Amino acid sequence: MELQLINSSKKVKLPEDIFSCEFKEALVHQAVTSYLSSGRAGTHKQKTRAEVRGGGIKPWRQKGTGRARAGSIRSPMWRKGGVIFAAVPRSYKQKMNKKAYRSAICSILSELLRQDRIAVVESLAMETHKTKDFLKTLNELFTDSIKAGLDLSKSRILVITDTPDANLARAARNLRGIEIRSPQHLDPVVLVNAEKILITMASLKNIEEWLK
């Protein structure tokens, strides 16, 4: 399988075991759910009636007052009382095997390629840190997509580059839908959400080494 490089006559060969996989919706859903769940802090805490301060004495005697019997002013039925099913700190992590996780990433990449949402460029280095220059570069790279109706100002574009570029980071940080990631920091959520993915050649090789 080969893919035409943007603004070049060269073609890059894509490994079929990564970019020609069957789309497994259930596996992708599990990977996305596992990633999102692992990001939850789980630090929520509420107090039960045993943890709320006060309420150690019976507010009034059992009989003869005409009021409903009560044993504590910290009962969940009382104002400022405890919570019946109180939330306690817990971990939301969902274990997923590395082999299954990588299979899900391959499934996502294969489906993105089938939908023509992946583009490969030789390299991407910014000489300046100006946002307008970066937008000009994107307009040159996605000329065909823009003609087809792609709006860069409203689209979610993921740029995957292997070398940290301060100019690129500064130029892209003012753009709402642009996200810069390295191959080591890819996750299923950012891949699924991206409308277009721009990958450098060096990053593509890193992804291949990671998923093999």
Backbone as CSV, one residue per row, in Angstrom:
resi,resn,N_x,N_y,N_z,CA_x,CA_y,CA_z,C_x,C_y,C_z
1,MET,0.841,-1.185,0.000,0.000,0.000,0.000,0.882,1.243,0.000
2,GLU,0.574,2.177,-0.898,1.353,3.391,-1.016,0.457,4.613,-0.888
3,LEU,1.044,5.709,-0.385,0.310,6.960,-0.209,1.158,8.090,-0.760
4,GLN,0.515,8.954,-1.539,1.212,10.074,-2.151,1.569,11.125,-1.097
5,LEU,2.830,11.558,-1.114,3.246,12.625,-0.213,2.642,13.944,-0.675
6,ILE,2.326,14.823,0.268,1.770,16.126,-0.066,2.851,17.000,-0.689
7,ASN,2.475,17.675,-1.784,3.380,18.586,-2.495,4.677,17.900,-2.907
8,SER,4.559,16.652,-3.325,5.734,15.906,-3.754,5.302,14.804,-4.712
9,SER,6.232,14.406,-5.558,5.947,13.312,-6.494,6.265,11.956,-5.886
10,LYS,6.844,11.954,-4.693,7.214,10.711,-4.025,5.995,10.029,-3.416
11,LYS,6.149,8.731,-3.209,5.128,7.944,-2.530,5.760,7.213,-1.351
12,VAL,4.993,7.079,-0.287,5.481,6.388,0.893,4.748,5.054,1.010
13,LYS,5.491,4.025,1.348,4.906,2.695,1.491,4.412,2.512,2.919
14,LEU,3.145,2.163,3.047,2.537,1.972,4.364,2.429,0.488,4.679
15,PRO,2.793,0.086,5.877,2.678,-1.343,6.242,1.218,-1.775,6.313
16,GLU,0.911,-2.878,5.681,-0.477,-3.336,5.622,-0.991,-3.826,6.964
17,ASP,-0.084,-4.305,7.822,-0.535,-4.795,9.127,-0.951,-3.668,10.065
18,ILE,-0.691,-2.419,9.660,-1.096,-1.265,10.469,-2.205,-0.469,9.797
19,PHE,-2.103,-0.294,8.482,-3.028,0.587,7.774,-4.030,-0.164,6.893
20,SER,-4.089,-1.473,7.021,-5.078,-2.243,6.252,-5.866,-3.181,7.157
21,CYS,-6.062,-2.778,8.383,-6.765,-3.624,9.346,-8.276,-3.422,9.240
22,GLU,-8.975,-4.435,9.672,-10.441,-4.341,9.732,-10.844,-3.404,10.872
23,PHE,-11.886,-2.623,10.653,-12.346,-1.705,11.701,-13.154,-2.490,12.729
24,LYS,-12.640,-2.548,13.949,-13.300,-3.272,15.035,-13.914,-2.258,15.986
25,GLU,-15.190,-2.007,15.792,-15.861,-0.940,16.542,-15.858,-1.210,18.045
26,ALA,-16.119,-2.444,18.433,-16.168,-2.776,19.855,-14.804,-2.575,20.517
27,LEU,-13.736,-2.953,19.824,-12.387,-2.809,20.374,-12.000,-1.337,20.486
28,VAL,-12.363,-0.557,19.469,-12.071,0.885,19.501,-12.843,1.552,20.637
29,HIS,-14.093,1.143,20.812,-14.905,1.694,21.910,-14.282,1.366,23.265
30,GLN,-13.777,0.160,23.402,-13.126,-0.239,24.654,-11.874,0.588,24.907
31,ALA,-11.088,0.842,23.859,-9.861,1.629,24.008,-10.175,3.069,24.398
32,VAL,-11.176,3.658,23.752,-11.557,5.041,24.059,-12.094,5.135,25.484
33,THR,-12.958,4.196,25.858,-13.529,4.195,27.202,-12.453,3.997,28.262
34,SER,-11.523,3.090,28.003,-10.442,2.826,28.941,-9.565,4.058,29.120
35,TYR,-9.257,4.745,28.020,-8.407,5.938,28.103,-9.098,7.054,28.878
36,LEU,-10.375,7.300,28.574,-11.105,8.365,29.261,-11.294,8.048,30.746
37,SER,-11.575,6.783,31.036,-11.783,6.395,32.430,-10.497,6.522,33.240
38,SER,-9.369,6.191,32.628,-8.093,6.276,33.339,-7.703,7.716,33.641
39,GLY,-8.297,8.657,32.920,-7.994,10.060,33.155,-8.814,10.685,34.265
40,ARG,-9.770,9.956,34.800,-10.602,10.496,35.878,-9.836,10.456,37.206
41,ALA,-9.970,11.520,37.979,-9.239,11.606,39.246,-9.834,10.673,40.299
42,GLY,-11.148,10.588,40.348,-11.797,9.724,41.332,-11.623,10.200,42.756
43,THR,-11.500,11.529,42.958,-11.265,12.066,44.305,-12.547,12.561,44.973
44,HIS,-13.708,12.221,44.412,-14.972,12.672,45.004,-15.169,12.044,46.385
45,LYS,-15.737,12.821,47.292,-15.945,12.335,48.662,-17.149,13.049,49.280
46,GLN,-18.050,12.252,49.849,-19.161,12.764,50.634,-19.161,12.069,51.989
47,LYS,-19.792,12.701,52.965,-19.786,12.146,54.315,-21.069,11.383,54.595
48,THR,-20.909,10.224,55.209,-22.062,9.461,55.678,-22.500,10.023,57.027
49,ARG,-23.588,9.491,57.568,-24.065,9.984,58.866,-23.067,9.696,59.985
50,ALA,-22.210,8.707,59.779,-21.205,8.388,60.784,-20.036,9.362,60.756
51,GLU,-19.866,10.070,59.622,-18.715,10.961,59.478,-19.063,12.429,59.717
52,VAL,-20.348,12.767,59.679,-20.744,14.153,59.914,-20.585,14.477,61.395
53,ARG,-20.055,15.661,61.663,-19.803,16.033,63.053,-21.120,16.304,63.792
54,GLY,-21.191,15.842,65.024,-22.367,16.090,65.864,-23.371,14.956,65.776
55,GLY,-24.525,15.162,66.451,-25.593,14.170,66.363,-25.429,12.988,67.283
56,GLY,-24.610,13.113,68.295,-24.377,11.976,69.173,-25.477,11.753,70.207
57,ILE,-26.297,12.750,70.382,-27.354,12.631,71.393,-28.713,12.618,70.713
58,LYS,-29.642,11.907,71.300,-31.003,11.847,70.767,-31.646,13.241,70.944
59,PRO,-32.172,13.858,69.861,-32.653,15.253,69.941,-33.816,15.449,70.910
60,TRP,-34.723,14.484,71.058,-35.804,14.531,72.049,-36.206,13.114,72.410
61,ARG,-36.993,13.019,73.449,-37.337,11.677,73.921,-38.220,10.969,72.888
62,GLN,-38.277,9.640,73.047,-38.938,8.806,72.042,-40.435,9.091,71.965
63,LYS,-41.097,9.230,73.125,-42.547,9.364,73.129,-42.985,10.611,73.889
64,GLY,-44.196,11.037,73.580,-44.819,12.094,74.369,-44.652,13.498,73.836
65,THR,-43.874,13.705,72.797,-43.668,15.071,72.289,-44.609,15.402,71.136
66,GLY,-45.192,14.372,70.530,-46.044,14.597,69.365,-45.267,14.688,68.061
67,ARG,-43.966,14.626,68.143,-43.149,14.685,66.913,-42.677,13.287,66.534
68,ALA,-42.235,13.177,65.289,-41.730,11.889,64.826,-40.474,11.523,65.596
69,ARG,-40.320,10.238,65.844,-39.152,9.791,66.590,-37.876,10.059,65.793
70,ALA,-36.836,10.434,66.471,-35.553,10.729,65.836,-34.431,10.304,66.764
71,GLY,-33.389,9.771,66.182,-32.273,9.302,66.993,-31.042,10.164,66.866
72,SER,-30.956,10.973,65.762,-29.770,11.788,65.549,-30.120,12.953,64.626
73,ILE,-29.524,14.096,64.888,-29.743,15.244,63.998,-28.886,15.143,62.740
74,ARG,-28.065,14.129,62.638,-27.244,13.921,61.444,-27.797,12.800,60.560
75,SER,-29.071,12.482,60.755,-29.748,11.516,59.891,-29.814,12.061,58.465
76,PRO,-29.726,11.216,57.446,-29.812,11.690,56.055,-31.114,12.425,55.757
77,MET,-32.154,12.206,56.562,-33.418,12.897,56.323,-33.393,14.327,56.856
78,TRP,-32.391,14.657,57.638,-32.297,15.980,58.231,-31.398,16.887,57.386
79,ARG,-31.685,18.184,57.479,-30.819,19.171,56.852,-29.461,19.144,57.540
80,LYS,-28.413,19.211,56.754,-27.025,19.098,57.214,-26.696,17.695,57.723
81,GLY,-27.531,16.731,57.378,-27.244,15.353,57.763,-26.308,14.685,56.775
82,GLY,-26.024,13.438,57.007,-25.135,12.703,56.112,-25.824,12.288,54.821
83,VAL,-25.051,11.720,53.938,-25.559,11.236,52.656,-25.748,9.731,52.753
84,ILE,-26.869,9.244,52.203,-27.182,7.817,52.342,-26.152,6.961,51.613
85,PHE,-26.055,7.120,50.315,-25.070,6.373,49.537,-23.952,7.352,49.148
86,ALA,-23.097,7.624,50.089,-22.068,8.649,49.894,-20.998,8.199,48.898
87,ALA,-20.566,9.154,48.077,-19.479,8.883,47.138,-18.162,8.823,47.900
88,VAL,-17.353,7.865,47.559,-16.048,7.695,48.203,-14.972,7.669,47.119
89,PRO,-13.736,8.057,47.438,-12.652,8.007,46.437,-12.474,6.603,45.883
90,ARG,-12.301,6.540,44.580,-12.120,5.246,43.921,-11.343,5.438,42.630
91,SER,-10.835,4.353,42.106,-10.111,4.378,40.841,-11.039,3.920,39.718
92,TYR,-11.031,4.682,38.624,-11.871,4.354,37.471,-11.083,3.650,36.363
93,LYS,-9.856,3.290,36.645,-9.014,2.694,35.617,-9.603,1.380,35.116
94,GLN,-9.569,1.223,33.793,-10.011,-0.016,33.152,-8.805,-0.646,32.457
95,LYS,-8.453,-1.825,32.891,-7.272,-2.488,32.335,-7.539,-2.940,30.898
96,MET,-6.560,-2.683,30.046,-6.641,-3.146,28.662,-5.266,-3.639,28.260
97,ASN,-5.194,-4.832,27.730,-3.920,-5.411,27.339,-3.247,-4.584,26.246
98,LYS,-1.912,-4.565,26.263,-1.163,-3.785,25.279,-1.459,-4.245,23.852
99,LYS,-1.584,-5.544,23.666,-1.846,-6.072,22.327,-3.193,-5.600,21.818
100,ALA,-4.206,-5.608,22.683,-5.542,-5.148,22.288,-5.534,-3.647,22.037
101,TYR,-4.797,-2.894,22.865,-4.727,-1.440,22.702,-4.073,-1.077,21.367
102,ARG,-2.982,-1.742,21.046,-2.306,-1.465,19.775,-3.160,-1.890,18.594
103,SER,-3.897,-2.966,18.753,-4.810,-3.399,17.700,-5.902,-2.356,17.459
104,ALA,-6.366,-1.727,18.535,-7.369,-0.678,18.407,-6.797,0.538,17.677
105,ILE,-5.550,0.908,17.980,-4.903,2.032,17.299,-4.753,1.733,15.805
106,CYS,-4.348,0.514,15.482,-4.229,0.119,14.073,-5.585,0.176,13.373
107,SER,-6.616,-0.249,14.070,-7.966,-0.210,13.513,-8.395,1.225,13.219
108,ILE,-8.075,2.136,14.132,-8.427,3.549,13.937,-7.658,4.134,12.755
109,LEU,-6.340,3.884,12.709,-5.518,4.420,11.627,-5.972,3.885,10.267
110,SER,-6.331,2.613,10.216,-6.788,2.021,8.955,-8.079,2.670,8.484
111,GLU,-8.992,2.906,9.415,-10.267,3.530,9.041,-10.057,4.990,8.626
112,LEU,-9.160,5.694,9.298,-8.865,7.076,8.911,-8.267,7.140,7.514
113,LEU,-7.416,6.180,7.189,-6.823,6.145,5.855,-7.885,5.854,4.798
114,ARG,-8.795,4.945,5.110,-9.877,4.634,4.155,-10.780,5.842,3.915
115,GLN,-10.923,6.674,4.929,-11.757,7.869,4.799,-10.976,9.070,4.277
116,ASP,-9.731,8.853,3.855,-8.883,9.904,3.303,-8.694,11.045,4.294
117,ARG,-8.442,10.705,5.543,-8.251,11.717,6.587,-6.804,11.765,7.066
118,ILE,-5.915,10.998,6.412,-4.498,10.984,6.773,-3.689,11.534,5.608
119,ALA,-2.781,12.449,5.929,-1.873,13.002,4.927,-0.457,12.936,5.476
120,VAL,0.486,12.600,4.603,1.889,12.462,4.999,2.712,13.526,4.286
121,VAL,3.587,14.189,5.051,4.457,15.223,4.501,5.897,14.855,4.816
122,GLU,6.813,15.283,3.956,8.226,14.956,4.134,8.740,15.477,5.472
123,SER,8.520,16.747,5.742,8.914,17.352,7.009,8.067,18.599,7.228
124,LEU,8.036,19.050,8.472,7.242,20.231,8.807,8.025,21.054,9.822
125,ALA,8.713,22.067,9.320,9.511,22.941,10.188,9.151,24.386,9.882
126,MET,8.891,25.150,10.930,8.506,26.546,10.781,9.724,27.450,10.996
127,GLU,9.924,28.373,10.066,11.021,29.329,10.209,10.654,30.461,11.155
128,THR,9.360,30.748,11.264,8.895,31.796,12.170,7.851,31.207,13.117
129,HIS,7.499,31.999,14.124,6.503,31.553,15.093,5.149,32.210,14.859
130,LYS,4.964,32.834,13.715,3.734,33.559,13.434,2.620,32.607,13.002
131,THR,1.434,32.842,13.536,0.292,31.986,13.232,-0.113,32.090,11.769
132,LYS,-0.029,33.288,11.216,-0.441,33.468,9.813,0.460,32.672,8.862
133,ASP,1.741,32.545,9.217,2.652,31.752,8.390,2.306,30.266,8.475
134,PHE,1.921,29.827,9.662,1.527,28.419,9.824,0.234,28.127,9.056
135,LEU,-0.709,29.064,9.095,-1.948,28.896,8.341,-1.673,28.865,6.835
136,LYS,-0.729,29.677,6.417,-0.363,29.674,5.001,0.210,28.323,4.597
137,THR,1.037,27.745,5.484,1.605,26.419,5.217,0.514,25.361,5.137
138,LEU,-0.440,25.412,6.073,-1.544,24.447,6.053,-2.392,24.604,4.792
139,ASN,-2.613,25.844,4.373,-3.396,26.069,3.154,-2.701,25.468,1.932
140,GLU,-1.372,25.534,1.923,-0.625,24.944,0.815,-0.666,23.421,0.860
141,LEU,-0.633,22.869,2.072,-0.618,21.414,2.214,-1.989,20.799,1.935
142,PHE,-3.046,21.484,2.343,-4.396,20.944,2.193,-5.178,21.654,1.084
143,THR,-4.499,21.980,-0.003,-5.161,22.689,-1.104,-6.332,21.893,-1.658
144,ASP,-6.122,20.608,-1.915,-7.190,19.769,-2.486,-8.351,19.616,-1.511
145,SER,-8.042,19.452,-0.236,-9.098,19.291,0.767,-9.905,20.580,0.927
146,ILE,-9.225,21.726,0.833,-9.919,23.011,0.954,-10.856,23.203,-0.235
147,LYS,-10.402,22.787,-1.408,-11.266,22.866,-2.582,-12.487,21.967,-2.428
148,ALA,-12.304,20.858,-1.683,-13.409,19.913,-1.466,-14.355,20.375,-0.364
149,GLY,-14.015,21.490,0.304,-14.922,22.028,1.318,-14.365,22.065,2.726
150,LEU,-13.085,21.749,2.915,-12.494,21.773,4.260,-12.263,23.218,4.704
151,ASP,-12.744,23.542,5.896,-12.547,24.868,6.482,-11.541,24.749,7.622
152,LEU,-10.324,25.259,7.400,-9.267,25.112,8.394,-9.589,25.824,9.698
153,SER,-10.356,26.903,9.634,-10.665,27.662,10.848,-11.645,26.935,11.758
154,LYS,-12.372,25.950,11.212,-13.378,25.244,11.997,-13.080,23.752,12.137
155,SER,-12.025,23.281,11.504,-11.724,21.846,11.489,-10.772,21.471,12.610
156,ARG,-10.850,20.215,13.028,-9.935,19.674,14.030,-8.811,18.939,13.292
157,ILE,-7.619,19.506,13.360,-6.470,18.960,12.630,-5.405,18.543,13.633
158,LEU,-4.948,17.330,13.487,-3.900,16.783,14.345,-2.598,16.733,13.563
159,VAL,-1.574,17.382,14.094,-0.245,17.382,13.473,0.672,16.511,14.318
160,ILE,1.223,15.481,13.701,2.107,14.555,14.409,3.522,14.761,13.905
161,THR,4.372,15.255,14.783,5.766,15.499,14.427,6.679,14.900,15.488
162,ASP,7.807,14.387,15.069,8.686,13.661,15.987,9.658,14.573,16.718
163,THR,10.000,15.717,16.124,10.981,16.613,16.754,10.279,17.839,17.320
164,PRO,10.557,18.198,18.560,9.952,19.398,19.149,10.364,20.651,18.375
165,ASP,9.399,21.464,18.019,9.637,22.685,17.269,8.961,23.831,18.008
166,ALA,9.765,24.712,18.603,9.207,25.814,19.382,8.389,26.756,18.503
167,ASN,8.871,27.005,17.286,8.126,27.890,16.380,6.781,27.290,16.001
168,LEU,6.775,25.995,15.748,5.528,25.325,15.389,4.539,25.349,16.551
169,ALA,5.043,25.109,17.746,4.165,25.117,18.920,3.577,26.502,19.167
170,ARG,4.375,27.539,19.024,3.897,28.902,19.252,2.935,29.332,18.147
171,ALA,3.195,28.906,16.918,2.334,29.302,15.805,0.969,28.626,15.859
172,ALA,0.933,27.427,16.446,-0.321,26.659,16.443,-1.156,26.842,17.697
173,ARG,-0.582,27.398,18.762,-1.303,27.432,20.029,-2.475,28.405,20.017
174,ASN,-2.495,29.362,19.091,-3.606,30.296,19.004,-4.748,29.773,18.146
175,LEU,-4.531,28.651,17.496,-5.557,28.069,16.635,-6.337,27.027,17.425
176,ARG,-7.629,27.208,17.484,-8.460,26.397,18.370,-8.497,24.919,17.976
177,GLY,-8.563,24.635,16.691,-8.740,23.246,16.265,-7.463,22.516,15.930
178,ILE,-6.308,23.161,16.085,-5.028,22.539,15.743,-4.385,21.976,17.002
179,GLU,-3.923,20.738,16.907,-3.232,20.122,18.045,-1.954,19.470,17.556
180,ILE,-0.875,19.733,18.280,0.439,19.184,17.940,0.744,18.045,18.905
181,ARG,1.069,16.891,18.374,1.407,15.732,19.201,2.649,15.045,18.643
182,SER,3.364,14.381,19.534,4.466,13.519,19.119,3.936,12.087,19.025
183,PRO,4.610,11.213,18.291,4.124,9.820,18.184,4.013,9.118,19.530
184,GLN,4.841,9.518,20.506,4.826,8.869,21.818,3.612,9.285,22.651
185,HIS,2.932,10.350,22.268,1.814,10.853,23.056,0.479,10.740,22.306
186,LEU,0.396,9.803,21.392,-0.864,9.577,20.691,-1.799,8.755,21.568
187,ASP,-3.088,8.993,21.419,-4.082,8.221,22.148,-5.307,8.046,21.249
188,PRO,-6.163,7.075,21.537,-7.320,6.818,20.659,-8.296,7.978,20.577
189,VAL,-8.423,8.770,21.637,-9.392,9.867,21.640,-8.993,10.952,20.653
190,VAL,-7.722,11.356,20.683,-7.273,12.424,19.797,-7.296,11.971,18.336
191,LEU,-7.072,10.684,18.091,-7.132,10.167,16.719,-8.562,10.140,16.197
192,VAL,-9.483,9.707,17.029,-10.885,9.617,16.605,-11.473,11.006,16.368
193,ASN,-11.086,11.979,17.183,-11.665,13.322,17.081,-11.124,14.128,15.910
194,ALA,-9.953,13.768,15.398,-9.329,14.560,14.338,-10.045,14.373,13.005
195,GLU,-10.314,15.478,12.342,-10.906,15.419,11.003,-9.829,15.180,9.943
196,LYS,-8.647,15.743,10.182,-7.509,15.526,9.296,-6.268,15.306,10.153
197,ILE,-5.407,14.388,9.714,-4.173,14.104,10.439,-3.004,14.315,9.485
198,LEU,-2.072,15.156,9.918,-0.869,15.438,9.133,0.318,14.807,9.843
199,ILE,0.986,13.867,9.165,2.077,13.107,9.771,3.357,13.343,8.982
200,THR,4.436,13.583,9.678,5.738,13.684,9.014,6.286,12.283,8.778
201,MET,7.247,12.178,7.864,7.815,10.878,7.519,8.491,10.230,8.720
202,ALA,9.232,11.022,9.478,9.930,10.480,10.646,8.938,9.988,11.694
203,SER,7.846,10.712,11.866,6.821,10.288,12.830,6.143,9.006,12.376
204,LEU,5.959,8.864,11.075,5.348,7.650,10.545,6.204,6.427,10.854
205,LYS,7.498,6.565,10.753,8.399,5.450,11.074,8.339,5.120,12.566
206,ASN,8.237,6.141,13.417,8.122,5.911,14.856,6.824,5.179,15.204
207,ILE,5.759,5.540,14.513,4.466,4.875,14.747,4.546,3.418,14.321
208,GLU,5.223,3.154,13.200,5.367,1.786,12.722,6.158,0.941,13.730
209,GLU,7.230,1.515,14.262,8.036,0.782,15.260,7.237,0.525,16.528
210,TRP,6.384,1.468,16.915,5.578,1.325,18.134,4.531,0.228,17.963
211,LEU,3.904,0.150,16.830,2.771,-0.761,16.641,3.170,-2.131,16.117
212,LYS,4.425,-2.318,15.755,4.836,-3.634,15.250,5.107,-4.596,16.414
